[in-house]
Amino acid sequence: MKGGEAAPAAVRLNNIFKGHHRLSIHYRGDQIAMMKSKSKAKQTIQLSFSLLLASSLVLSACSGSNTNKETSGATNQPSTNGGGTAEPSKGPKPKITVSVYDRNNVPEGEGTITDNRWTKWIQENAPVDVEFVPIPRTNSQERWNVLFASGEAPDLIFEFSNAFMREIADKGQLIPLDEVIEKHSTTYKKFLEENEIIQKLTKHNGETYFFGRQIPMTTNHFLLIRKDWLDKLNLQAPTTTDEFLEVAKAFTTGDPDGNGQNDTLGATFQAVDFFYQLNNIPGDPVNAYFLEGGELKRSWDRPQAVLEFKKAMYEAGVVDKDIFADQNGAKAQQDWLNGKLGIWGMGGLEGGGGYNAYETLMTNNPNAEVMIVPMPASEFGTFAPAGGTPVQFTAAINATAKDPAAVMAYIDWLSSEEVAKTLMFGIEGEHYKMGENGCPKPIDPAKNKQELSYNGDMYMLANTGLMGECAEFSNQLDPSKPLDQAYLDLIAQGREAYLSPDRPLWKEMEFSPSLPADMLVTTNTIKNTLTNIYTKAIVGGPSETVEKAIGEAKAAWEQAGGAKIDEFYAKSYADNKDNIIHTDEYFKYIRK
């Protein structure tokens, strides 16, 4: 999601999406001049406390949803029909280096992540000569640290971790972008000027350091329940945490699958933290800050409430007794797919991950009926799980880049709707044709899976949120197929359940200040301590009470110097609150 002398002529995008937002893309023939920007290094290290699971999830963005397809590869180069071409420039193109995630998902015959049909297409059509640098997705930050230490980090850095990006900005490893954008950008500059929320999002310590984009406001994490089990046991879908526990008990003891055996479980801990507007990233009990009277304060009552609920679930036997050994949820997913789990959730509702899980469930259990469940109301309210937030930043320029203006030209090119459309959907007449709704429809899904399924990390600056329904996963589904129509119904249920101003999002704001190094060490140390205390309370029986665990957690936090961290966050919020994005601003981006 997504560049040097640019083509002197204007490139205009015509009839890409009928009835949807259209952009006119202009490229100036500005001479590319070398710029030098200095950024004073700050000895701080980033800790994000806007946590998102990901997925999806999310956010969607980096794990496999339609708008974040996983990278491309091909030995055959696509034709240049269908957009994204720049007029040939006189003389050699400026050369830049650009990162791309390597997810080890390039199909056989499609080349490698750095040498495939789409890298060739980019080379032919971009206004710069691009050398791609692979970054392993599973341990990207470790690889980044090696590249920066050796002086081999690429000019243009694509990275989904906002916390890491802020950290390297603090280290002086990125350049401020205001002057580069002002002097050398057209397309991205116009987009930025028209989007105040992106201006806020991409600033760090008062300066613009990152490139952002607008993506669809969609669902990501979700809860599914076996509706056929509810019907068999004459139960209603739970709307509160108390009802959730009672339904889970019934699913565990009431033989809902009718096989006469005691072999079903009610639920898992997945998504439970969202009931209390806490993140659900395993092993991260530190980040629990909320606004109270306009001040940012650490919460202990919400962690206590979620701990009490998980202990009740565990003691009632509605979750697997080995649940803490199932760190990534694989065992729970298998139980769900095999028809032995009544309530289950994950990330990727509007993406291939969720669809594939549903397809497998229905293959294994053809008579199963499922439905989306809103997050049950707790004493703190009713909230939405982690979803696809409509804005994000994904790129920055290395402080050692020799030609920032050339990098900016590539950013302008990547930011155009024409280029995004080609990288997302392929070549018209070869990979897609226009559907009745004005959106690209696959001609041969199997061909597209082979040739397009892996290139999503090449368009990490695509403003897919401006493409309407065309950029959404649901546009890939065929309502004439029963399985696809059933899954479209689940997506609709998810949007109704999770995308509403009546249900605040899982985080109050986009706020991730940089912790000084000593405080980061404190949080990393205390994180393990708190996790052990909380786990012991859940599995330890009557003698290990929640009240005892919270008392021990507070004492450990204070002893480790947690008060200094609380004060740092509170002051940072107070000093920056005018430029902080509150997530209730996101609801206006929901596509009706």
RODO-2510 file (C-alpha; in nm, 4 decimals, decimal comma):
residues 592
     n   res          X          Y          Z
     1     m     0,0000     0,0000     0,0000
     2     k     0,1537     0,2257    -0,1048
     3     g     0,8408     0,8240    -0,7877
     4     g     1,4001     1,0952    -1,0416
     5     e     1,2793     1,3303    -1,2751
     6     a     0,9083     1,2910    -1,3142
     7     a     0,7253     1,2945    -1,6414
     8     p     0,6758     1,6541    -1,7495
     9     a     0,3260     1,5984    -1,8770
    10     a     0,0188     1,5643    -1,6590
    11     v    -0,1060     1,2110    -1,6179
    12     r    -0,4797     1,1975    -1,5681
    13     l    -0,6810     0,9080    -1,4447
    14     n    -0,9990     0,8549    -1,6436
    15     n    -1,2957     0,6329    -1,5664
    16     i    -1,1222     0,4154    -1,3072
    17     f    -1,4147     0,3802    -1,0738
    18     k    -1,7510     0,4949    -1,2000
    19     g    -1,9398     0,6961    -0,9444
    20     h    -1,6495     0,7074    -0,6990
    21     h    -1,3897     0,9625    -0,5990
    22     r    -1,1444     1,0368    -0,8808
    23     l    -0,8073     1,1995    -0,8686
    24     s    -0,6197     1,3923    -1,1334
    25     i    -0,2542     1,3135    -1,0987
    26     h     0,0017     1,5694    -1,2069
    27     y     0,3749     1,5183    -1,2237
    28     r     0,6020     1,8189    -1,2472
    29     g     0,9209     1,8109    -1,4464
    30     d     1,1093     1,9583    -1,1525
    31     q     1,4824     1,9031    -1,1619
    32     i     1,5780     1,6600    -0,8895
    33     a     1,8152     1,8293    -0,6530
    34     m     1,9989     1,6755    -0,3641
    35     m     1,8733     1,7835    -0,0258
    36     k     2,0364     1,7557     0,3071
    37     s     1,8237     1,7516     0,6164
    38     k     1,9516     1,7165     0,9638
    39     s     1,7613     1,5910     1,2587
    40     k     1,9035     1,6105     1,6067
    41     a     1,9221     1,2681     1,7577
    42     k     1,7380     1,2151     2,0786
    43     q     1,8321     0,9410     2,3168
    44     t     1,4876     0,8061     2,3644
    45     i     1,3255     0,4834     2,2739
    46     q     0,9709     0,4420     2,1551
    47     l     0,7011     0,2581     2,3393
    48     s     0,3683     0,2437     2,1626
    49     f     0,0708     0,2301     2,3814
    50     s    -0,1790     0,2409     2,1046
    51     l    -0,1817    -0,1332     2,0638
    52     l    -0,3536    -0,3224     1,7973
    53     l    -0,3617    -0,6823     1,7439
    54     a    -0,3201    -0,7549     1,3998
    55     s    -0,3850    -0,8566     1,2603
    56     s    -0,5469    -0,7706     1,1371
    57     l    -0,5304    -0,7783     1,1798
    58     v    -0,5867    -0,4694     1,1326
    59     l    -0,5443    -0,3524     1,1745
    60     s    -0,5808    -0,5173     0,9008
    61     a    -0,3273    -0,3648     0,7317
    62     c    -0,0269    -0,5802     0,7475
    63     s    -0,1443    -0,9366     0,7780
    64     g    -0,3452    -1,0343     0,4783
    65     s    -0,6655    -0,8381     0,4208
    66     n    -0,7639    -0,7421     0,0684
    67     t    -0,6246    -0,3952     0,1022
    68     n    -0,2957    -0,5299     0,2293
    69     k    -0,2331    -0,8152    -0,0096
    70     e     0,0864    -1,0034     0,0580
    71     t     0,3684    -0,9305    -0,1745
    72     s     0,4200    -1,0020    -0,5454
    73     g     0,6584    -1,1947    -0,7631
    74     a     0,6786    -1,2980    -1,1237
    75     t     0,9154    -1,3810    -1,3941
    76     n     0,6699    -1,2616    -1,6564
    77     q     0,6185    -0,8886    -1,6723
    78     p     0,2642    -0,7529    -1,7056
    79     s     0,1771    -0,5300    -1,9927
    80     t     0,1852    -0,1581    -1,9258
    81     n    -0,1737    -0,1125    -2,0400
    82     g    -0,3926    -0,0094    -1,7545
    83     g    -0,2137     0,2853    -1,6086
    84     g     0,0761     0,3861    -1,3962
    85     t     0,3096     0,4719    -1,6819
    86     a     0,5239     0,7820    -1,6806
    87     e     0,6573     0,9434    -1,9941
    88     p     1,0200     0,8505    -2,0526
    89     s     1,2555     1,1014    -1,8984
    90     k     1,5682     1,2228    -2,0700
    91     g     1,8824     1,0641    -1,9384
    92     p     1,9125     0,7920    -1,6738
    93     k     1,6615     0,7764    -1,3922
    94     p     1,7825     0,8609    -1,0422
    95     k     1,8380     0,5438    -0,8378
    96     i     1,6868     0,4845    -0,4957
    97     t     1,6604     0,1873    -0,2613
    98     v     1,3239     0,0834    -0,1197
    99     s     1,2278    -0,1747     0,1423
   100     v     0,9671    -0,4418     0,0821
   101     y     0,8422    -0,7037     0,3268
   102     d     0,9420    -1,0612     0,2513
   103     r     0,6638    -1,2866     0,3735
   104     n     0,7892    -1,5996     0,1947
   105     n     0,4625    -1,6098     0,0027
   106     v     0,5665    -1,5601    -0,3606
   107     p     0,4155    -1,8488    -0,5597
   108     e     0,6401    -2,0831    -0,7521
   109     g     0,7109    -1,9457    -1,0961
   110     e     0,6584    -1,5850    -0,9908
   111     g     1,0212    -1,5113    -0,9000
   112     t     1,1280    -1,3570    -0,5697
   113     i     0,9976    -1,0667    -0,3693
   114     t     1,2653    -0,8398    -0,5173
   115     d     1,2522    -0,9754    -0,8739
   116     n     0,9083    -1,0474    -1,0123
   117     r     0,6499    -0,9202    -1,2580
   118     w     0,5551    -0,6262    -1,0397
   119     t     0,9070    -0,5108    -0,9534
   120     k     0,9709    -0,5178    -1,3294
   121     w     0,6520    -0,3208    -1,3916
   122     i     0,7594    -0,0646    -1,1351
   123     q     1,1042    -0,0368    -1,2922
   124     e     0,9521     0,0250    -1,6331
   125     n     0,6909     0,2775    -1,5253
   126     a     0,8240     0,4603    -1,2171
   127     p     1,0144     0,7889    -1,2575
   128     v     1,3092     0,6418    -1,0651
   129     d     1,5269     0,3315    -1,0778
   130     v     1,4253     0,1229    -0,7774
   131     e     1,6373    -0,1375    -0,6020
   132     f     1,4240    -0,3351    -0,3590
   133     v     1,5647    -0,4438    -0,0223
   134     p     1,3851    -0,7415     0,1394
   135     i     1,2782    -0,7157     0,5041
   136     p     1,1571    -1,0354     0,6770
   137     r     0,8043    -0,9666     0,7991
   138     t     0,8303    -1,1943     1,0989
   139     n     1,1277    -1,0103     1,2510
   140     s     1,1375    -0,6806     1,0650
   141     q     1,2671    -0,4700     1,3517
   142     e     1,5594    -0,7026     1,4147
   143     r     1,6561    -0,6730     1,0475
   144     w     1,6117    -0,2958     1,0532
   145     n     1,8482    -0,2668     1,3478
   146     v     2,1138    -0,4620     1,1591
   147     l     2,0709    -0,2521     0,8436
   148     f     2,0905     0,0780     1,0309
   149     a     2,3927    -0,0358     1,2314
   150     s     2,5761    -0,1351     0,9119
   151     g     2,4750     0,1777     0,7208
   152     e     2,2860    -0,0321     0,4654
   153     a     1,9261     0,0686     0,5413
   154     p     1,7395     0,1696     0,2225
   155     d     1,6421     0,5246     0,1273
   156     l     1,2689     0,4652     0,1596
   157     i     1,1526     0,2744     0,4650
   158     f     0,8179     0,0967     0,4701
   159     e     0,7194    -0,0329     0,8143
   160     f     0,3818    -0,0937     0,9780
   161     s     0,5055    -0,0548     1,3363
   162     n     0,4387     0,3047     1,4332
   163     a     0,6256     0,2552     1,7587
   164     f     0,9420     0,1481     1,5775
   165     m     0,9133     0,4331     1,3274
   166     r     0,8907     0,6877     1,6081
   167     e     1,1835     0,5229     1,7795
   168     i     1,4151     0,5569     1,4798
   169     a     1,2949     0,9133     1,4283
   170     d     1,4056     0,9895     1,7829
   171     k     1,7426     0,8349     1,7049
   172     g     1,7952     1,0736     1,4153
   173     q     1,7689     0,7955     1,1585
   174     l     1,4877     0,9648     0,9643
   175     i     1,4679     1,3094     0,8066
   176     p     1,1914     1,5633     0,8704
   177     l     0,9766     1,5819     0,5590
   178     d     0,8152     1,9268     0,5573
   179     e     1,0778     2,0856     0,3293
   180     v     1,0995     1,7820     0,0997
   181     i     0,7223     1,7762     0,0533
   182     e     0,6986     2,1530     0,0024
   183     k     0,9754     2,1683    -0,2602
   184     h     0,9437     1,8399    -0,4451
   185     s     0,5937     1,6944    -0,4095
   186     t     0,2742     1,7483    -0,6064
   187     t     0,0404     1,4491    -0,5603
   188     y     0,1197     1,3665    -0,1983
   189     k     0,1426     1,7364    -0,1079
   190     k    -0,2101     1,7955    -0,2356
   191     f    -0,3389     1,4922    -0,0466
   192     l    -0,1723     1,6104     0,2737
   193     e    -0,3088     1,9639     0,2431
   194     e    -0,6609     1,8259     0,2089
   195     n    -0,6396     1,5923     0,5098
   196     e    -0,5799     1,7542     0,8468
   197     i    -0,6062     1,4209     1,0228
   198     i    -0,3129     1,2862     0,8162
   199     q    -0,1163     1,5988     0,9034
   200     k    -0,1658     1,5221     1,2712
   201     l    -0,0926     1,1528     1,2345
   202     t     0,2372     1,1970     1,0501
   203     k     0,3894     1,4523     1,2865
   204     h     0,6410     1,3632     1,5544
   205     n     0,7852     1,6158     1,7984
   206     g     0,6271     1,8980     1,6013
   207     e     0,7632     1,7988     1,2580
   208     t     0,6392     1,5745     0,9781
   209     y     0,8422     1,2533     0,9715
   210     f     0,6114     1,0010     0,8095
   211     f     0,4024     0,9451     0,4980
   212     g     0,0419     0,8506     0,5619
   213     r    -0,2596     0,7306     0,3745
   214     q    -0,6343     0,6818     0,4012
   215     i    -0,7693     0,3266     0,4011
   216     p    -1,1223     0,1878     0,4328
   217     m    -1,2857     0,2062     0,7736
   218     t    -1,3621    -0,1624     0,8089
   219     t    -1,3957    -0,4336     1,0677
   220     n    -1,1092    -0,6615     1,1597
   221     h    -1,1350    -0,8589     1,4830
   222     f    -1,4654    -1,0314     1,5495
   223     l    -1,6575    -1,2824     1,7575
   224     l    -1,8494    -1,5672     1,5983
   225     i    -2,0999    -1,7879     1,7783
   226     r    -2,2625    -2,1153     1,6764
   227     k    -2,6202    -2,0044     1,6138
   228     d    -2,7311    -2,3651     1,5654
   229     w    -2,6022    -2,4441     1,9153
   230     l    -2,7971    -2,1492     2,0571
   231     d    -3,1127    -2,2746     1,8857
   232     k    -3,0632    -2,6324     2,0046
   233     l    -3,0256    -2,5172     2,3668
   234     n    -3,3007    -2,2523     2,3415
   235     l    -3,0593    -1,9699     2,4179
   236     q    -3,0235    -1,6134     2,2969
   237     a    -2,6979    -1,4571     2,1852
   238     p    -2,5275    -1,2968     2,4873
   239     t    -2,5381    -0,9186     2,5230
   240     t    -2,3582    -0,8798     2,8577
   241     t    -2,0526    -1,0403     3,0127
   242     d    -2,2740    -1,2320     3,2581
   243     e    -2,4812    -1,3728     2,9713
   244     f    -2,1624    -1,4545     2,7795
   245     l    -2,0403    -1,6710     3,0665
   246     e    -2,3756    -1,8488     3,1021
   247     v    -2,3920    -1,9280     2,7294
   248     a    -2,0324    -2,0536     2,7384
   249     k    -2,1230    -2,2831     3,0288
   250     a    -2,4192    -2,4220     2,8377
   251     f    -2,2060    -2,4853     2,5308
   252     t    -1,9589    -2,6737     2,7497
   253     t    -2,2014    -2,8972     2,9411
   254     g    -2,5158    -2,9132     2,7279
   255     d    -2,3928    -3,1402     2,4459
   256     p    -2,4733    -2,8790     2,1782
   257     d    -2,3356    -3,0949     1,8954
   258     g    -2,5644    -3,3804     1,9979
   259     n    -2,3057    -3,6571     1,9890
   260     g    -2,3668    -3,7646     2,3459
   261     q    -2,0111    -3,6889     2,4531
   262     n    -1,8609    -3,4253     2,6799
   263     d    -1,6264    -3,2914     2,4113
   264     t    -1,7190    -2,9272     2,3501
   265     l    -1,5920    -2,6000     2,4965
   266     g    -1,7758    -2,2733     2,5317
   267     a    -1,5218    -2,0014     2,4481
   268     t    -1,1645    -1,8764     2,4638
   269     f    -1,0001    -1,5656     2,6070
   270     q    -0,9752    -1,4163     2,2571
   271     a    -1,1438    -1,0740     2,2416
   272     v    -1,2290    -1,0727     2,6147
   273     d    -1,0005    -0,7743     2,6771
   274     f    -1,2055    -0,5774     2,4247
   275     f    -1,5096    -0,6156     2,6508
   276     y    -1,3291    -0,3722     2,8826
   277     q    -1,1686    -0,1500     2,6140
   278     l    -0,8278    -0,3017     2,6742
   279     n    -0,5940    -0,4353     2,4111
   280     n    -0,5789    -0,8137     2,3768
   281     i    -0,2146    -0,8585     2,2851
   282     p    -0,0960    -1,1523     2,4933
   283     g     0,1602    -1,0770     2,7599
   284     d     0,1186    -0,7004     2,7534
   285     p    -0,0553    -0,5925     3,0726
   286     v     0,1251    -0,2594     3,0981
   287     n    -0,0768    -0,0356     2,8693
   288     a    -0,3969     0,0576     3,0503
   289     y    -0,4271     0,4360     3,0353
   290     f    -0,7520     0,6273     3,0026
   291     l    -0,8724     0,9852     3,0115
   292     e    -1,0297     1,0968     3,3379
   293     g    -1,1377     1,4576     3,3709
   294     g    -0,9195     1,5560     3,0777
   295     e    -0,6092     1,3921     3,2267
   296     l    -0,4428     1,0694     3,1227
   297     k    -0,4298     0,8237     3,4118
   298     r    -0,3347     0,4623     3,4612
   299     s    -0,6322     0,2334     3,5201
   300     w    -0,6269    -0,0542     3,7658
   301     d    -1,0018    -0,1137     3,7782
   302     r    -1,0295    -0,2342     3,4183
   303     p    -0,7423    -0,4847     3,4450
   304     q    -0,9002    -0,6072     3,7674
   305     a    -1,2386    -0,6518     3,5994
   306     v    -1,0989    -0,8447     3,3019
   307     l    -0,8920    -1,0592     3,5385
   308     e    -1,2010    -1,1447     3,7416
   309     f    -1,3897    -1,2427     3,4271
   310     k    -1,1119    -1,4621     3,2902
   311     k    -1,0758    -1,6332     3,6282
   312     a    -1,4503    -1,7020     3,6305
   313     m    -1,4302    -1,8488     3,2797
   314     y    -1,1344    -2,0667     3,3709
   315     e    -1,2882    -2,1964     3,6925
   316     a    -1,6173    -2,2684     3,5153
   317     g    -1,4302    -2,4913     3,2718
   318     v    -1,5537    -2,3100     2,9610
   319     v    -1,2013    -2,2600     2,8243
   320     d    -0,9274    -2,5109     2,7561
   321     k    -0,7324    -2,5824     3,0759
   322     d    -0,4128    -2,5476     2,8709
   323     i    -0,5190    -2,2127     2,7297
   324     f    -0,1965    -2,0387     2,8347
   325     a     0,0029    -2,2874     2,6303
   326     d    -0,1974    -2,1852     2,3235
   327     q    -0,0075    -1,8580     2,2826
   328     n    -0,1097    -1,7860     1,9237
   329     g    -0,4609    -1,9302     1,9421
   330     a    -0,3903    -2,2132     1,6973
   331     k    -0,5444    -2,4822     1,9200
   332     a    -0,8596    -2,2740     1,9740
   333     q    -0,8915    -2,2156     1,6000
   334     q    -0,8598    -2,5848     1,5302
   335     d    -1,1285    -2,6615     1,7884
   336     w    -1,3563    -2,4086     1,6164
   337     l    -1,2909    -2,5467     1,2688
   338     n    -1,3556    -2,8998     1,3953
   339     g    -1,6895    -2,7992     1,5444
   340     k    -1,5862    -2,8318     1,9099
   341     l    -1,5908    -2,4649     2,0191
   342     g    -1,8999    -2,2505     2,0567
   343     i    -1,7656    -1,8920     2,0590
   344     w    -1,4507    -1,7957     1,8729
   345     g    -1,2838    -1,4863     1,7345
   346     m    -0,9811    -1,3714     1,5417
   347     g    -0,8687    -1,0888     1,3136
   348     g    -0,9397    -1,0517     0,9454
   349     l    -1,3186    -1,0517     0,9112
   350     e    -1,2923    -0,8431     0,5939
   351     g    -1,0056    -1,0370     0,4456
   352     g    -0,8893    -1,3721     0,3244
   353     g    -0,8041    -1,4993     0,6732
   354     g    -1,1588    -1,4799     0,8029
   355     y    -1,3074    -1,6080     0,4776
   356     n    -1,0752    -1,9087     0,4646
   357     a    -1,1569    -2,0006     0,8246
   358     y    -1,5296    -1,9821     0,7479
   359     e    -1,4847    -2,1934     0,4350
   360     t    -1,2986    -2,4601     0,6349
   361     l    -1,5603    -2,4603     0,9104
   362     m    -1,8400    -2,5144     0,6593
   363     t    -1,6424    -2,7879     0,4829
   364     n    -1,5943    -2,9717     0,8114
   365     n    -1,9421    -2,8934     0,9458
   366     p    -2,1834    -2,8429     0,6525
   367     n    -2,4835    -2,7951     0,8809
   368     a    -2,3195    -2,5344     1,1039
   369     e    -2,4861    -2,1944     1,1388
   370     v    -2,2839    -1,9019     1,2738
   371     m    -2,3444    -1,5361     1,3451
   372     i    -2,1471    -1,2320     1,4535
   373     v    -2,1781    -1,1325     1,8188
   374     p    -2,1275    -0,7722     1,9351
   375     m    -1,8779    -0,7363     2,2183
   376     p    -2,0815    -0,8021     2,5356
   377     a    -2,1418    -0,5031     2,7595
   378     s    -1,9268    -0,4823     3,0731
   379     e    -1,9582    -0,2433     3,3651
   380     f    -1,7496     0,0030     3,1621
   381     g    -1,9704     0,0049     2,8529
   382     t    -1,9965    -0,1639     2,5145
   383     f    -1,6973    -0,1362     2,2832
   384     a    -1,5748    -0,2408     1,9409
   385     p    -1,2822    -0,4763     1,8894
   386     a    -0,9709    -0,3747     1,6971
   387     g    -1,0620    -0,2772     1,3432
   388     g    -0,9309    -0,1165     1,0281
   389     t    -0,8715     0,2429     1,1307
   390     p    -0,9140     0,4782     0,8327
   391     v    -0,5725     0,6446     0,8500
   392     q    -0,2221     0,5128     0,9066
   393     f     0,1381     0,6025     0,8357
   394     t     0,3598     0,3466     0,6703
   395     a     0,6732     0,5128     0,5271
   396     a     0,9644     0,7469     0,5999
   397     i     1,2925     0,8607     0,4411
   398     n     1,6263     0,7432     0,5756
   399     a     1,8465     1,0246     0,7065
   400     t     2,1298     0,8902     0,4903
   401     a     1,9308     0,9059     0,1640
   402     k     2,1470     1,0814    -0,0963
   403     d     1,8545     1,2088    -0,3052
   404     p     1,5429     1,2761    -0,0954
   405     a     1,3827     1,4555    -0,3906
   406     a     1,4033     1,1386    -0,5998
   407     v     1,2442     0,9448    -0,3154
   408     m     0,9680     1,2054    -0,3036
   409     a     0,9070     1,1618    -0,6761
   410     y     0,8579     0,7887    -0,6170
   411     i     0,6201     0,8616    -0,3271
   412     d     0,4133     1,0885    -0,5546
   413     w     0,3977     0,8151    -0,8170
   414     l     0,3017     0,5439    -0,5672
   415     s     0,0364     0,7701    -0,4133
   416     s    -0,1527     0,8058    -0,7409
   417     e    -0,4783     0,6190    -0,7755
   418     e    -0,3758     0,4913    -1,1175
   419     v    -0,0684     0,3110    -0,9827
   420     a    -0,2575     0,1790    -0,6815
   421     k    -0,5300     0,0382    -0,9028
   422     t    -0,2798    -0,1463    -1,1215
   423     l    -0,0888    -0,2965    -0,8293
   424     m    -0,4100    -0,3969    -0,6530
   425     f    -0,6145    -0,5340    -0,9405
   426     g    -0,3621    -0,5982    -1,2153
   427     i    -0,4080    -0,5184    -1,5829
   428     e    -0,7545    -0,4532    -1,7252
   429     g    -0,8506    -0,7241    -1,9707
   430     e    -0,5838    -0,9533    -1,8310
   431     h    -0,6645    -0,9704    -1,4600
   432     y    -0,9984    -0,7913    -1,4335
   433     k    -1,2896    -0,6383    -1,6131
   434     m    -1,5122    -0,3609    -1,4857
   435     g    -1,8192    -0,4840    -1,3003
   436     e    -2,1688    -0,3407    -1,2961
   437     n    -2,0844    -0,1407    -0,9848
   438     g    -1,7911     0,0257    -1,1609
   439     c    -1,5334    -0,1801    -0,9718
   440     p    -1,2743    -0,4205    -1,1101
   441     k    -1,3924    -0,7814    -1,1028
   442     p    -1,1488    -1,0728    -1,1391
   443     i    -1,1570    -1,2508    -1,4743
   444     d    -0,9790    -1,5607    -1,3461
   445     p    -0,9491    -1,5743    -0,9645
   446     a    -0,6943    -1,8570    -0,9820
   447     k    -0,4701    -1,6500    -1,2123
   448     n    -0,5017    -1,3490    -0,9829
   449     k    -0,4165    -1,5597    -0,6797
   450     q    -0,0993    -1,6711    -0,8552
   451     e     0,0007    -1,3297    -0,9920
   452     l    -0,1441    -1,0718    -0,7485
   453     s    -0,1766    -1,2312    -0,4069
   454     y     0,1698    -1,1333    -0,2862
   455     n     0,2297    -0,7741    -0,3962
   456     g     0,0307    -0,5813    -0,1348
   457     d     0,3412    -0,4523     0,0421
   458     m     0,4408    -0,2721    -0,2773
   459     y     0,1503    -0,0296    -0,2457
   460     m     0,1616     0,0576     0,1231
   461     l     0,0865     0,4207     0,0380
   462     a    -0,2233     0,3563    -0,1709
   463     n    -0,5174     0,5679    -0,0584
   464     t    -0,7580     0,2803    -0,0815
   465     g    -1,0020     0,4630     0,1433
   466     l    -1,0752     0,6960    -0,1477
   467     m    -1,1740     0,4083    -0,3760
   468     g    -1,5055     0,3296    -0,2095
   469     e    -1,6304    -0,0265    -0,2207
   470     c    -1,3823    -0,1176    -0,4963
   471     a    -1,0964    -0,1458    -0,2453
   472     e    -1,2887    -0,3590     0,0027
   473     f    -1,2604    -0,7352     0,0385
   474     s    -1,6324    -0,7812    -0,0187
   475     n    -1,5845    -0,6611    -0,3787
   476     q    -1,3884    -0,9809    -0,4468
   477     l    -1,6759    -1,2053    -0,3448
   478     d    -1,9433    -1,3395    -0,5805
   479     p    -2,2956    -1,3128    -0,4348
   480     s    -2,4161    -1,5813    -0,6772
   481     k    -2,2101    -1,8369    -0,4838
   482     p    -2,3821    -1,9489    -0,1618
   483     l    -2,0596    -1,9526     0,0427
   484     d    -1,9665    -1,6014    -0,0689
   485     q    -2,3150    -1,4677    -0,0023
   486     a    -2,3164    -1,6205     0,3445
   487     y    -1,9809    -1,4564     0,4175
   488     l    -2,1051    -1,1222     0,2823
   489     d    -2,3875    -1,1529     0,5350
   490     l    -2,1315    -1,2010     0,8141
   491     i    -1,9393    -0,8918     0,7007
   492     a    -2,2635    -0,6924     0,7099
   493     q    -2,3360    -0,8226     1,0591
   494     g    -1,9842    -0,7287     1,1681
   495     r    -2,0175    -0,3746     1,0401
   496     e    -2,3480    -0,3291     1,2157
   497     a    -2,2067    -0,4709     1,5388
   498     y    -1,8689    -0,2975     1,5461
   499     l    -1,8787     0,0223     1,3379
   500     s    -2,1019     0,2559     1,5309
   501     p    -2,0394     0,5722     1,7355
   502     d    -2,2515     0,4042     2,0031
   503     r    -1,9679     0,1555     2,0548
   504     p    -1,6377     0,3350     2,1188
   505     l    -1,3325     0,1801     1,9604
   506     w    -1,0885    -0,0398     2,1512
   507     k    -0,8554     0,2568     2,2033
   508     e    -0,9432     0,6146     2,2871
   509     m    -0,6704     0,7877     2,0868
   510     e    -0,3688     0,7537     1,8636
   511     f    -0,1015     0,8363     2,1182
   512     s     0,2399     0,6744     2,1362
   513     p     0,4963     0,8975     2,3078
   514     s     0,8618     0,7946     2,3154
   515     l     0,9713     0,6592     2,6501
   516     p     1,3244     0,7382     2,7660
   517     a     1,5539     0,4364     2,7642
   518     d     1,5436     0,3769     3,1391
   519     m     1,1645     0,3754     3,1422
   520     l     1,1528     0,1328     2,8520
   521     v     1,3742    -0,1060     3,0455
   522     t     1,1327    -0,0720     3,3371
   523     t     0,8285    -0,1565     3,1247
   524     n     0,9959    -0,4576     2,9652
   525     t     1,0913    -0,5907     3,3071
   526     i     0,7615    -0,5257     3,4800
   527     k     0,5636    -0,6670     3,1878
   528     n     0,6803    -1,0194     3,2661
   529     t     0,6190    -0,9683     3,6365
   530     l     0,2608    -0,8533     3,5870
   531     t     0,1900    -1,1305     3,3378
   532     n     0,3034    -1,3931     3,5888
   533     i     0,0975    -1,2379     3,8672
   534     y    -0,2168    -1,2287     3,6540
   535     t    -0,1735    -1,5810     3,5195
   536     k    -0,1281    -1,7185     3,8697
   537     a    -0,4509    -1,5492     3,9780
   538     i    -0,6477    -1,7084     3,6932
   539     v    -0,5270    -2,0673     3,7358
   540     g    -0,4345    -2,0656     4,1052
   541     g    -0,7717    -2,1510     4,2542
   542     p    -0,9546    -1,9892     4,5483
   543     s    -0,6398    -1,8943     4,7394
   544     e    -0,5077    -1,6803     4,4533
   545     t    -0,7680    -1,4074     4,4551
   546     v    -0,7932    -1,1265     4,2047
   547     e    -0,7722    -0,8701     4,4836
   548     k    -0,4450    -1,0232     4,5973
   549     a    -0,3105    -1,0210     4,2415
   550     i    -0,3962    -0,6557     4,1829
   551     g    -0,2360    -0,5621     4,5137
   552     e     0,0818    -0,7456     4,4137
   553     a     0,0737    -0,5849     4,0675
   554     k     0,0420    -0,2336     4,2115
   555     a     0,3282    -0,2960     4,4517
   556     a     0,5489    -0,4348     4,1745
   557     w     0,4654    -0,1369     3,9533
   558     e     0,5563     0,1129     4,2221
   559     q     0,8724    -0,0699     4,3204
   560     a     0,9873    -0,0779     3,9576
   561     g     0,9407     0,2974     3,9196
   562     g     0,6057     0,2862     3,7453
   563     a     0,4996     0,6190     3,8956
   564     k     0,7616     0,7930     3,6802
   565     i     0,6141     0,6313     3,3719
   566     d     0,2625     0,7344     3,4704
   567     e     0,3824     1,0919     3,5160
   568     f     0,5664     1,0862     3,1826
   569     y     0,2562     0,9732     2,9931
   570     a     0,0328     1,2238     3,1707
   571     k     0,2668     1,5145     3,0925
   572     s     0,3194     1,4012     2,7348
   573     y    -0,0560     1,3917     2,6800
   574     a    -0,1052     1,7348     2,8357
   575     d     0,1740     1,8841     2,6222
   576     n     0,0489     1,7337     2,2959
   577     k    -0,3266     1,6971     2,3365
   578     d    -0,4086     1,9538     2,0655
   579     n    -0,2379     1,7348     1,8041
   580     i    -0,3618     1,3965     1,9237
   581     i    -0,6190     1,2095     1,7167
   582     h    -0,9125     1,0798     1,9201
   583     t    -1,0634     0,7732     1,7645
   584     d    -1,4189     0,9047     1,7777
   585     e    -1,3044     1,1156     1,4780
   586     y    -1,2878     0,7977     1,2710
   587     f    -1,6578     0,7259     1,2462
   588     k    -1,7093     0,9913     0,9771
   589     y    -1,5003     0,7722     0,7453
   590     i    -1,7446     0,4825     0,7509
   591     r    -1,8728     0,4198     0,3996
   592     k    -2,2490     0,4224     0,3968
***
